[in-house]
Amino acid sequence: MKMRKLGPMLIATVLTTAGLVAVTPAAALAAPTDCTISFNASPRSVQSYCASGTGEHRIHIVVRHFLPEVGRIPAAGEWAPVGGISITGYPPHTIESVWIETRG
């Protein structure tokens, strides 16, 4: 008997909660933009800089070790706010890819 009474109440609670979520306006966020990547020779590092938007960014790099059995070596910088710099060092191997990750 108690299970039958709980069912309609649970459905009403879920629908009410869903309605509140549906009418809550989302915050206006603009992911970082105007981002650039820079390489430094000494010390060997790569960095990202984003000039506008909001949120954070970080630099990623993947290098391939000269010994095939070692494989790829990934590295990432710390999250930095717009206007800040994310930087990471990397070993002297072949660069396979570099990119900037952003979050709102």
Jmol script that loads the backbone (N, CA, C; Angstrom):
load data "model"
ATOM      1  N   MET A   1       0.814  -1.202   0.000  1.00  0.00           N
ATOM      2  CA  MET A   1       0.000   0.000   0.000  1.00  0.00           C
ATOM      3  C   MET A   1       0.859   1.269   0.000  1.00  0.00           C
ATOM      4  N   LYS A   2       1.880   1.288   0.802  1.00  0.00           N
ATOM      5  CA  LYS A   2       2.719   2.478   0.873  1.00  0.00           C
ATOM      6  C   LYS A   2       3.422   2.736  -0.456  1.00  0.00           C
ATOM      7  N   MET A   3       3.775   1.706  -1.194  1.00  0.00           N
ATOM      8  CA  MET A   3       4.442   1.863  -2.477  1.00  0.00           C
ATOM      9  C   MET A   3       3.526   2.570  -3.476  1.00  0.00           C
ATOM     10  N   ARG A   4       2.250   2.265  -3.456  1.00  0.00           N
ATOM     11  CA  ARG A   4       1.322   2.906  -4.382  1.00  0.00           C
ATOM     12  C   ARG A   4       1.183   4.396  -4.086  1.00  0.00           C
ATOM     13  N   LYS A   5       1.199   4.795  -2.852  1.00  0.00           N
ATOM     14  CA  LYS A   5       1.079   6.191  -2.485  1.00  0.00           C
ATOM     15  C   LYS A   5       2.371   6.950  -2.806  1.00  0.00           C
ATOM     16  N   LEU A   6       3.516   6.278  -2.701  1.00  0.00           N
ATOM     17  CA  LEU A   6       4.799   6.918  -2.954  1.00  0.00           C
ATOM     18  C   LEU A   6       5.010   7.200  -4.433  1.00  0.00           C
ATOM     19  N   GLY A   7       4.477   6.361  -5.309  1.00  0.00           N
ATOM     20  CA  GLY A   7       4.656   6.527  -6.751  1.00  0.00           C
ATOM     21  C   GLY A   7       4.179   7.870  -7.271  1.00  0.00           C
ATOM     22  N   PRO A   8       2.917   8.264  -7.056  1.00  0.00           N
ATOM     23  CA  PRO A   8       2.442   9.562  -7.546  1.00  0.00           C
ATOM     24  C   PRO A   8       3.205  10.737  -6.933  1.00  0.00           C
ATOM     25  N   MET A   9       3.565  10.612  -5.644  1.00  0.00           N
ATOM     26  CA  MET A   9       4.298  11.687  -4.991  1.00  0.00           C
ATOM     27  C   MET A   9       5.693  11.848  -5.614  1.00  0.00           C
ATOM     28  N   LEU A  10       6.341  10.724  -5.924  1.00  0.00           N
ATOM     29  CA  LEU A  10       7.666  10.753  -6.546  1.00  0.00           C
ATOM     30  C   LEU A  10       7.583  11.377  -7.939  1.00  0.00           C
ATOM     31  N   ILE A  11       6.555  11.018  -8.705  1.00  0.00           N
ATOM     32  CA  ILE A  11       6.377  11.573 -10.048  1.00  0.00           C
ATOM     33  C   ILE A  11       6.150  13.084  -9.960  1.00  0.00           C
ATOM     34  N   ALA A  12       5.359  13.537  -9.013  1.00  0.00           N
ATOM     35  CA  ALA A  12       5.090  14.965  -8.855  1.00  0.00           C
ATOM     36  C   ALA A  12       6.371  15.719  -8.493  1.00  0.00           C
ATOM     37  N   THR A  13       7.185  15.113  -7.634  1.00  0.00           N
ATOM     38  CA  THR A  13       8.449  15.754  -7.238  1.00  0.00           C
ATOM     39  C   THR A  13       9.390  15.866  -8.428  1.00  0.00           C
ATOM     40  N   VAL A  14       9.499  14.815  -9.218  1.00  0.00           N
ATOM     41  CA  VAL A  14      10.379  14.822 -10.392  1.00  0.00           C
ATOM     42  C   VAL A  14       9.915  15.867 -11.399  1.00  0.00           C
ATOM     43  N   LEU A  15       8.617  15.947 -11.652  1.00  0.00           N
ATOM     44  CA  LEU A  15       8.091  16.922 -12.604  1.00  0.00           C
ATOM     45  C   LEU A  15       8.292  18.348 -12.112  1.00  0.00           C
ATOM     46  N   THR A  16       8.102  18.573 -10.819  1.00  0.00           N
ATOM     47  CA  THR A  16       8.314  19.915 -10.261  1.00  0.00           C
ATOM     48  C   THR A  16       9.773  20.312 -10.390  1.00  0.00           C
ATOM     49  N   THR A  17      10.678  19.394 -10.047  1.00  0.00           N
ATOM     50  CA  THR A  17      12.110  19.668 -10.154  1.00  0.00           C
ATOM     51  C   THR A  17      12.504  19.932 -11.601  1.00  0.00           C
ATOM     52  N   ALA A  18      12.005  19.141 -12.525  1.00  0.00           N
ATOM     53  CA  ALA A  18      12.314  19.325 -13.947  1.00  0.00           C
ATOM     54  C   ALA A  18      11.816  20.689 -14.418  1.00  0.00           C
ATOM     55  N   GLY A  19      10.644  21.110 -13.943  1.00  0.00           N
ATOM     56  CA  GLY A  19      10.113  22.415 -14.316  1.00  0.00           C
ATOM     57  C   GLY A  19      10.997  23.544 -13.811  1.00  0.00           C
ATOM     58  N   LEU A  20      11.526  23.406 -12.591  1.00  0.00           N
ATOM     59  CA  LEU A  20      12.410  24.440 -12.049  1.00  0.00           C
ATOM     60  C   LEU A  20      13.706  24.520 -12.846  1.00  0.00           C
ATOM     61  N   VAL A  21      14.240  23.381 -13.233  1.00  0.00           N
ATOM     62  CA  VAL A  21      15.465  23.362 -14.019  1.00  0.00           C
ATOM     63  C   VAL A  21      15.219  23.978 -15.391  1.00  0.00           C
ATOM     64  N   ALA A  22      14.067  23.720 -15.973  1.00  0.00           N
ATOM     65  CA  ALA A  22      13.760  24.221 -17.315  1.00  0.00           C
ATOM     66  C   ALA A  22      13.621  25.740 -17.342  1.00  0.00           C
ATOM     67  N   VAL A  23      13.131  26.359 -16.250  1.00  0.00           N
ATOM     68  CA  VAL A  23      12.915  27.799 -16.269  1.00  0.00           C
ATOM     69  C   VAL A  23      14.088  28.588 -15.685  1.00  0.00           C
ATOM     70  N   THR A  24      15.088  27.905 -15.152  1.00  0.00           N
ATOM     71  CA  THR A  24      16.258  28.595 -14.612  1.00  0.00           C
ATOM     72  C   THR A  24      17.138  29.052 -15.762  1.00  0.00           C
ATOM     73  N   PRO A  25      17.405  30.360 -15.896  1.00  0.00           N
ATOM     74  CA  PRO A  25      18.230  30.830 -17.012  1.00  0.00           C
ATOM     75  C   PRO A  25      19.680  30.380 -16.848  1.00  0.00           C
ATOM     76  N   ALA A  26      20.298  30.016 -17.943  1.00  0.00           N
ATOM     77  CA  ALA A  26      21.704  29.611 -17.923  1.00  0.00           C
ATOM     78  C   ALA A  26      22.581  30.855 -17.858  1.00  0.00           C
ATOM     79  N   ALA A  27      23.692  30.723 -17.154  1.00  0.00           N
ATOM     80  CA  ALA A  27      24.638  31.833 -17.075  1.00  0.00           C
ATOM     81  C   ALA A  27      25.268  32.049 -18.450  1.00  0.00           C
ATOM     82  N   ALA A  28      25.468  33.289 -18.798  1.00  0.00           N
ATOM     83  CA  ALA A  28      26.076  33.610 -20.088  1.00  0.00           C
ATOM     84  C   ALA A  28      27.584  33.403 -19.990  1.00  0.00           C
ATOM     85  N   LEU A  29      28.076  32.390 -20.646  1.00  0.00           N
ATOM     86  CA  LEU A  29      29.500  32.089 -20.634  1.00  0.00           C
ATOM     87  C   LEU A  29      30.025  32.101 -22.059  1.00  0.00           C
ATOM     88  N   ALA A  30      31.190  32.645 -22.215  1.00  0.00           N
ATOM     89  CA  ALA A  30      31.853  32.629 -23.521  1.00  0.00           C
ATOM     90  C   ALA A  30      33.222  32.007 -23.303  1.00  0.00           C
ATOM     91  N   ALA A  31      33.446  30.876 -23.895  1.00  0.00           N
ATOM     92  CA  ALA A  31      34.733  30.201 -23.751  1.00  0.00           C
ATOM     93  C   ALA A  31      35.853  31.134 -24.195  1.00  0.00           C
ATOM     94  N   PRO A  32      37.062  30.913 -23.685  1.00  0.00           N
ATOM     95  CA  PRO A  32      38.185  31.755 -24.094  1.00  0.00           C
ATOM     96  C   PRO A  32      38.338  31.799 -25.617  1.00  0.00           C
ATOM     97  N   THR A  33      38.673  32.986 -26.119  1.00  0.00           N
ATOM     98  CA  THR A  33      38.884  33.174 -27.561  1.00  0.00           C
ATOM     99  C   THR A  33      40.154  33.986 -27.784  1.00  0.00           C
ATOM    100  N   ASP A  34      40.482  34.207 -29.041  1.00  0.00           N
ATOM    101  CA  ASP A  34      41.710  34.916 -29.408  1.00  0.00           C
ATOM    102  C   ASP A  34      42.917  34.267 -28.741  1.00  0.00           C
ATOM    103  N   CYS A  35      43.018  32.945 -28.885  1.00  0.00           N
ATOM    104  CA  CYS A  35      44.078  32.182 -28.234  1.00  0.00           C
ATOM    105  C   CYS A  35      45.261  31.967 -29.180  1.00  0.00           C
ATOM    106  N   THR A  36      46.459  31.995 -28.606  1.00  0.00           N
ATOM    107  CA  THR A  36      47.678  31.779 -29.380  1.00  0.00           C
ATOM    108  C   THR A  36      48.570  30.764 -28.678  1.00  0.00           C
ATOM    109  N   ILE A  37      49.422  30.134 -29.460  1.00  0.00           N
ATOM    110  CA  ILE A  37      50.400  29.165 -28.962  1.00  0.00           C
ATOM    111  C   ILE A  37      51.785  29.720 -29.266  1.00  0.00           C
ATOM    112  N   SER A  38      52.674  29.668 -28.268  1.00  0.00           N
ATOM    113  CA  SER A  38      54.055  30.138 -28.439  1.00  0.00           C
ATOM    114  C   SER A  38      55.027  29.059 -27.977  1.00  0.00           C
ATOM    115  N   PHE A  39      56.134  28.946 -28.710  1.00  0.00           N
ATOM    116  CA  PHE A  39      57.197  28.008 -28.355  1.00  0.00           C
ATOM    117  C   PHE A  39      58.402  28.776 -27.835  1.00  0.00           C
ATOM    118  N   ASN A  40      59.034  28.263 -26.801  1.00  0.00           N
ATOM    119  CA  ASN A  40      60.249  28.845 -26.247  1.00  0.00           C
ATOM    120  C   ASN A  40      61.378  27.836 -26.404  1.00  0.00           C
ATOM    121  N   ALA A  41      62.545  28.300 -26.862  1.00  0.00           N
ATOM    122  CA  ALA A  41      63.675  27.406 -27.095  1.00  0.00           C
ATOM    123  C   ALA A  41      64.417  27.054 -25.802  1.00  0.00           C
ATOM    124  N   SER A  42      64.535  28.010 -24.900  1.00  0.00           N
ATOM    125  CA  SER A  42      65.295  27.749 -23.685  1.00  0.00           C
ATOM    126  C   SER A  42      64.651  28.470 -22.509  1.00  0.00           C
ATOM    127  N   PRO A  43      64.086  27.762 -21.563  1.00  0.00           N
ATOM    128  CA  PRO A  43      63.956  26.308 -21.551  1.00  0.00           C
ATOM    129  C   PRO A  43      62.894  25.864 -22.555  1.00  0.00           C
ATOM    130  N   ARG A  44      63.012  24.636 -23.008  1.00  0.00           N
ATOM    131  CA  ARG A  44      62.104  24.086 -24.022  1.00  0.00           C
ATOM    132  C   ARG A  44      60.698  24.011 -23.425  1.00  0.00           C
ATOM    133  N   SER A  45      59.815  24.894 -23.898  1.00  0.00           N
ATOM    134  CA  SER A  45      58.449  24.924 -23.379  1.00  0.00           C
ATOM    135  C   SER A  45      57.499  25.451 -24.446  1.00  0.00           C
ATOM    136  N   VAL A  46      56.227  25.221 -24.206  1.00  0.00           N
ATOM    137  CA  VAL A  46      55.169  25.713 -25.080  1.00  0.00           C
ATOM    138  C   VAL A  46      54.116  26.332 -24.170  1.00  0.00           C
ATOM    139  N   GLN A  47      53.482  27.416 -24.652  1.00  0.00           N
ATOM    140  CA  GLN A  47      52.510  28.090 -23.805  1.00  0.00           C
ATOM    141  C   GLN A  47      51.301  28.542 -24.604  1.00  0.00           C
ATOM    142  N   SER A  48      50.198  28.714 -23.892  1.00  0.00           N
ATOM    143  CA  SER A  48      48.983  29.246 -24.505  1.00  0.00           C
ATOM    144  C   SER A  48      48.609  30.538 -23.806  1.00  0.00           C
ATOM    145  N   TYR A  49      47.991  31.420 -24.585  1.00  0.00           N
ATOM    146  CA  TYR A  49      47.498  32.699 -24.075  1.00  0.00           C
ATOM    147  C   TYR A  49      46.176  32.977 -24.772  1.00  0.00           C
ATOM    148  N   CYS A  50      45.137  33.287 -24.001  1.00  0.00           N
ATOM    149  CA  CYS A  50      43.841  33.650 -24.569  1.00  0.00           C
ATOM    150  C   CYS A  50      43.515  35.064 -24.113  1.00  0.00           C
ATOM    151  N   ALA A  51      43.192  35.926 -25.075  1.00  0.00           N
ATOM    152  CA  ALA A  51      43.027  37.349 -24.797  1.00  0.00           C
ATOM    153  C   ALA A  51      41.604  37.763 -24.442  1.00  0.00           C
ATOM    154  N   SER A  52      40.595  36.979 -24.831  1.00  0.00           N
ATOM    155  CA  SER A  52      39.229  37.417 -24.553  1.00  0.00           C
ATOM    156  C   SER A  52      38.331  36.232 -24.233  1.00  0.00           C
ATOM    157  N   GLY A  53      37.085  36.557 -23.875  1.00  0.00           N
ATOM    158  CA  GLY A  53      36.139  35.535 -23.442  1.00  0.00           C
ATOM    159  C   GLY A  53      36.212  35.392 -21.931  1.00  0.00           C
ATOM    160  N   THR A  54      35.635  34.314 -21.435  1.00  0.00           N
ATOM    161  CA  THR A  54      35.692  34.009 -20.000  1.00  0.00           C
ATOM    162  C   THR A  54      36.115  32.568 -19.845  1.00  0.00           C
ATOM    163  N   GLY A  55      36.321  32.150 -18.650  1.00  0.00           N
ATOM    164  CA  GLY A  55      36.697  30.770 -18.401  1.00  0.00           C
ATOM    165  C   GLY A  55      38.197  30.593 -18.312  1.00  0.00           C
ATOM    166  N   GLU A  56      38.642  29.394 -18.665  1.00  0.00           N
ATOM    167  CA  GLU A  56      40.050  29.038 -18.519  1.00  0.00           C
ATOM    168  C   GLU A  56      40.554  28.298 -19.748  1.00  0.00           C
ATOM    169  N   HIS A  57      41.875  28.196 -19.848  1.00  0.00           N
ATOM    170  CA  HIS A  57      42.498  27.470 -20.949  1.00  0.00           C
ATOM    171  C   HIS A  57      43.749  26.774 -20.431  1.00  0.00           C
ATOM    172  N   ARG A  58      44.193  25.752 -21.164  1.00  0.00           N
ATOM    173  CA  ARG A  58      45.482  25.133 -20.856  1.00  0.00           C
ATOM    174  C   ARG A  58      46.078  24.539 -22.121  1.00  0.00           C
ATOM    175  N   ILE A  59      47.391  24.505 -22.144  1.00  0.00           N
ATOM    176  CA  ILE A  59      48.138  24.022 -23.301  1.00  0.00           C
ATOM    177  C   ILE A  59      48.378  22.521 -23.171  1.00  0.00           C
ATOM    178  N   HIS A  60      48.347  21.833 -24.308  1.00  0.00           N
ATOM    179  CA  HIS A  60      48.658  20.399 -24.373  1.00  0.00           C
ATOM    180  C   HIS A  60      49.696  20.181 -25.468  1.00  0.00           C
ATOM    181  N   ILE A  61      50.559  19.208 -25.261  1.00  0.00           N
ATOM    182  CA  ILE A  61      51.537  18.827 -26.281  1.00  0.00           C
ATOM    183  C   ILE A  61      51.760  17.318 -26.197  1.00  0.00           C
ATOM    184  N   VAL A  62      51.977  16.713 -27.348  1.00  0.00           N
ATOM    185  CA  VAL A  62      52.347  15.296 -27.413  1.00  0.00           C
ATOM    186  C   VAL A  62      53.609  15.211 -28.263  1.00  0.00           C
ATOM    187  N   VAL A  63      54.662  14.599 -27.712  1.00  0.00           N
ATOM    188  CA  VAL A  63      55.897  14.379 -28.465  1.00  0.00           C
ATOM    189  C   VAL A  63      56.117  12.887 -28.616  1.00  0.00           C
ATOM    190  N   ARG A  64      56.820  12.518 -29.672  1.00  0.00           N
ATOM    191  CA  ARG A  64      57.136  11.114 -29.929  1.00  0.00           C
ATOM    192  C   ARG A  64      58.605  10.894 -29.583  1.00  0.00           C
ATOM    193  N   HIS A  65      58.827   9.981 -28.659  1.00  0.00           N
ATOM    194  CA  HIS A  65      60.193   9.666 -28.228  1.00  0.00           C
ATOM    195  C   HIS A  65      60.978   9.072 -29.390  1.00  0.00           C
ATOM    196  N   PHE A  66      62.292   9.325 -29.432  1.00  0.00           N
ATOM    197  CA  PHE A  66      63.114   8.797 -30.529  1.00  0.00           C
ATOM    198  C   PHE A  66      63.271   7.280 -30.458  1.00  0.00           C
ATOM    199  N   LEU A  67      63.008   6.686 -29.294  1.00  0.00           N
ATOM    200  CA  LEU A  67      62.987   5.224 -29.177  1.00  0.00           C
ATOM    201  C   LEU A  67      61.541   4.757 -29.368  1.00  0.00           C
ATOM    202  N   PRO A  68      61.263   4.020 -30.449  1.00  0.00           N
ATOM    203  CA  PRO A  68      59.881   3.621 -30.731  1.00  0.00           C
ATOM    204  C   PRO A  68      59.201   2.882 -29.576  1.00  0.00           C
ATOM    205  N   GLU A  69      59.962   2.117 -28.818  1.00  0.00           N
ATOM    206  CA  GLU A  69      59.346   1.350 -27.725  1.00  0.00           C
ATOM    207  C   GLU A  69      58.859   2.248 -26.580  1.00  0.00           C
ATOM    208  N   VAL A  70      59.373   3.459 -26.497  1.00  0.00           N
ATOM    209  CA  VAL A  70      58.914   4.393 -25.467  1.00  0.00           C
ATOM    210  C   VAL A  70      57.575   5.005 -25.881  1.00  0.00           C
ATOM    211  N   GLY A  71      57.429   5.334 -27.140  1.00  0.00           N
ATOM    212  CA  GLY A  71      56.155   5.850 -27.648  1.00  0.00           C
ATOM    213  C   GLY A  71      55.969   7.344 -27.454  1.00  0.00           C
ATOM    214  N   ARG A  72      54.728   7.725 -27.277  1.00  0.00           N
ATOM    215  CA  ARG A  72      54.364   9.141 -27.175  1.00  0.00           C
ATOM    216  C   ARG A  72      54.450   9.627 -25.725  1.00  0.00           C
ATOM    217  N   ILE A  73      54.768  10.906 -25.569  1.00  0.00           N
ATOM    218  CA  ILE A  73      54.868  11.520 -24.244  1.00  0.00           C
ATOM    219  C   ILE A  73      53.937  12.734 -24.229  1.00  0.00           C
ATOM    220  N   PRO A  74      52.825  12.650 -23.478  1.00  0.00           N
ATOM    221  CA  PRO A  74      51.918  13.799 -23.388  1.00  0.00           C
ATOM    222  C   PRO A  74      52.333  14.723 -22.241  1.00  0.00           C
ATOM    223  N   ALA A  75      52.039  16.001 -22.379  1.00  0.00           N
ATOM    224  CA  ALA A  75      52.271  16.975 -21.307  1.00  0.00           C
ATOM    225  C   ALA A  75      51.198  18.048 -21.406  1.00  0.00           C
ATOM    226  N   ALA A  76      50.812  18.593 -20.267  1.00  0.00           N
ATOM    227  CA  ALA A  76      49.796  19.651 -20.237  1.00  0.00           C
ATOM    228  C   ALA A  76      50.157  20.676 -19.181  1.00  0.00           C
ATOM    229  N   GLY A  77      49.809  21.923 -19.454  1.00  0.00           N
ATOM    230  CA  GLY A  77      50.013  22.988 -18.485  1.00  0.00           C
ATOM    231  C   GLY A  77      48.859  23.048 -17.507  1.00  0.00           C
ATOM    232  N   GLU A  78      48.996  23.922 -16.535  1.00  0.00           N
ATOM    233  CA  GLU A  78      47.923  24.157 -15.560  1.00  0.00           C
ATOM    234  C   GLU A  78      46.832  25.013 -16.211  1.00  0.00           C
ATOM    235  N   TRP A  79      45.613  24.922 -15.685  1.00  0.00           N
ATOM    236  CA  TRP A  79      44.529  25.784 -16.144  1.00  0.00           C
ATOM    237  C   TRP A  79      44.884  27.231 -15.815  1.00  0.00           C
ATOM    238  N   ALA A  80      44.632  28.143 -16.747  1.00  0.00           N
ATOM    239  CA  ALA A  80      44.905  29.566 -16.551  1.00  0.00           C
ATOM    240  C   ALA A  80      43.676  30.367 -16.963  1.00  0.00           C
ATOM    241  N   PRO A  81      43.389  31.464 -16.276  1.00  0.00           N
ATOM    242  CA  PRO A  81      42.253  32.305 -16.665  1.00  0.00           C
ATOM    243  C   PRO A  81      42.574  33.081 -17.937  1.00  0.00           C
ATOM    244  N   VAL A  82      41.533  33.632 -18.563  1.00  0.00           N
ATOM    245  CA  VAL A  82      41.741  34.499 -19.727  1.00  0.00           C
ATOM    246  C   VAL A  82      42.667  35.632 -19.301  1.00  0.00           C
ATOM    247  N   GLY A  83      43.656  35.917 -20.132  1.00  0.00           N
ATOM    248  CA  GLY A  83      44.651  36.929 -19.796  1.00  0.00           C
ATOM    249  C   GLY A  83      45.877  36.345 -19.122  1.00  0.00           C
ATOM    250  N   GLY A  84      45.792  35.083 -18.722  1.00  0.00           N
ATOM    251  CA  GLY A  84      46.919  34.402 -18.090  1.00  0.00           C
ATOM    252  C   GLY A  84      47.592  33.455 -19.068  1.00  0.00           C
ATOM    253  N   ILE A  85      48.696  32.864 -18.644  1.00  0.00           N
ATOM    254  CA  ILE A  85      49.470  31.958 -19.500  1.00  0.00           C
ATOM    255  C   ILE A  85      49.483  30.555 -18.892  1.00  0.00           C
ATOM    256  N   SER A  86      49.229  29.569 -19.728  1.00  0.00           N
ATOM    257  CA  SER A  86      49.397  28.157 -19.361  1.00  0.00           C
ATOM    258  C   SER A  86      50.666  27.686 -20.057  1.00  0.00           C
ATOM    259  N   ILE A  87      51.569  27.084 -19.314  1.00  0.00           N
ATOM    260  CA  ILE A  87      52.865  26.696 -19.880  1.00  0.00           C
ATOM    261  C   ILE A  87      53.251  25.296 -19.416  1.00  0.00           C
ATOM    262  N   THR A  88      53.926  24.567 -20.299  1.00  0.00           N
ATOM    263  CA  THR A  88      54.474  23.260 -19.936  1.00  0.00           C
ATOM    264  C   THR A  88      55.786  23.035 -20.683  1.00  0.00           C
ATOM    265  N   GLY A  89      56.682  22.361 -20.041  1.00  0.00           N
ATOM    266  CA  GLY A  89      57.928  21.980 -20.685  1.00  0.00           C
ATOM    267  C   GLY A  89      57.744  20.669 -21.436  1.00  0.00           C
ATOM    268  N   TYR A  90      58.699  20.345 -22.294  1.00  0.00           N
ATOM    269  CA  TYR A  90      58.647  19.073 -23.015  1.00  0.00           C
ATOM    270  C   TYR A  90      60.069  18.637 -23.355  1.00  0.00           C
ATOM    271  N   PRO A  91      60.279  17.322 -23.473  1.00  0.00           N
ATOM    272  CA  PRO A  91      61.607  16.803 -23.781  1.00  0.00           C
ATOM    273  C   PRO A  91      61.970  17.036 -25.249  1.00  0.00           C
ATOM    274  N   PRO A  92      63.248  16.957 -25.596  1.00  0.00           N
ATOM    275  CA  PRO A  92      63.700  17.241 -26.970  1.00  0.00           C
ATOM    276  C   PRO A  92      63.440  16.086 -27.939  1.00  0.00           C
ATOM    277  N   HIS A  93      62.171  15.870 -28.228  1.00  0.00           N
ATOM    278  CA  HIS A  93      61.769  14.825 -29.178  1.00  0.00           C
ATOM    279  C   HIS A  93      60.868  15.451 -30.239  1.00  0.00           C
ATOM    280  N   THR A  94      60.407  14.645 -31.172  1.00  0.00           N
ATOM    281  CA  THR A  94      59.573  15.131 -32.271  1.00  0.00           C
ATOM    282  C   THR A  94      58.182  15.508 -31.769  1.00  0.00           C
ATOM    283  N   ILE A  95      57.772  16.727 -32.061  1.00  0.00           N
ATOM    284  CA  ILE A  95      56.440  17.184 -31.658  1.00  0.00           C
ATOM    285  C   ILE A  95      55.413  16.593 -32.624  1.00  0.00           C
ATOM    286  N   GLU A  96      54.413  15.930 -32.063  1.00  0.00           N
ATOM    287  CA  GLU A  96      53.324  15.367 -32.883  1.00  0.00           C
ATOM    288  C   GLU A  96      52.125  16.296 -32.936  1.00  0.00           C
ATOM    289  N   SER A  97      51.758  16.866 -31.803  1.00  0.00           N
ATOM    290  CA  SER A  97      50.605  17.763 -31.803  1.00  0.00           C
ATOM    291  C   SER A  97      50.652  18.712 -30.611  1.00  0.00           C
ATOM    292  N   VAL A  98      50.039  19.870 -30.818  1.00  0.00           N
ATOM    293  CA  VAL A  98      49.906  20.900 -29.779  1.00  0.00           C
ATOM    294  C   VAL A  98      48.521  21.489 -29.937  1.00  0.00           C
ATOM    295  N   TRP A  99      47.834  21.686 -28.828  1.00  0.00           N
ATOM    296  CA  TRP A  99      46.510  22.296 -28.894  1.00  0.00           C
ATOM    297  C   TRP A  99      46.176  22.969 -27.568  1.00  0.00           C
ATOM    298  N   ILE A 100      45.145  23.813 -27.624  1.00  0.00           N
ATOM    299  CA  ILE A 100      44.668  24.518 -26.446  1.00  0.00           C
ATOM    300  C   ILE A 100      43.307  23.955 -26.083  1.00  0.00           C
ATOM    301  N   GLU A 101      43.154  23.575 -24.825  1.00  0.00           N
ATOM    302  CA  GLU A 101      41.868  23.115 -24.289  1.00  0.00           C
ATOM    303  C   GLU A 101      41.234  24.295 -23.567  1.00  0.00           C
ATOM    304  N   THR A 102      39.929  24.494 -23.761  1.00  0.00           N
ATOM    305  CA  THR A 102      39.241  25.597 -23.094  1.00  0.00           C
ATOM    306  C   THR A 102      38.039  25.053 -22.338  1.00  0.00           C
ATOM    307  N   ARG A 103      37.648  25.807 -21.327  1.00  0.00           N
ATOM    308  CA  ARG A 103      36.400  25.498 -20.621  1.00  0.00           C
ATOM    309  C   ARG A 103      35.754  26.799 -20.183  1.00  0.00           C
ATOM    310  N   GLY A 104      34.422  26.820 -20.303  1.00  0.00           N
ATOM    311  CA  GLY A 104      33.603  27.996 -20.118  1.00  0.00           C
ATOM    312  C   GLY A 104      33.801  28.758 -18.897  1.00  0.00           C
TER     313      GLY A 104
END
end "model"
wireframe off; spacefill off
backbone 0.3
color backbone group
